[in-house]
Amino acid sequence: FAGCGRHGFGRNDLDLTLSKHHIDLRWGRLENAAQTVTPTMRAEFVRVWSERLGQSELQELDVVGIVVAENGDKAEVIVRVTTVDRSTMTVSTSTVTESWLRTDNGWLLAKPALPGQG
């Protein structure tokens, strides 16, 4: 089919992918969340988030802004993250930016962001 491929994935697909990814991440389903990460980064994504979730509990992940590139192939997603430090029970909120790429297989996270790392 001419015209198939990544151009079949639009903004609605991005919204759905973001929702699934952030819900999986929020509930600690790291292997599921990693399926929407670029393949070369999946193992590192799981490793880093496993370590992070050992220290902090994710309370909320809220998408507060999405800026899609003019060509529609990249999106910068601003996420407000609320965590609780397990040792001090301190609640903190930070804003991070994720970079998403539209691929032939859908939207993939190309630059994950961790709370405190912007």
Secondary structure, DSSP 8 states (H G I E B T S, - for coil): -TT-SGGG--HHHHHHHHHHHHHHHHTT-HHHHHTTB-GGGHHHHHHHHHHHHHHEEEEEEEEEEEEE-TTSSEEEEEEEEEEEETTT--EEEEEEEEEEEEETTEEEEEE---TT--
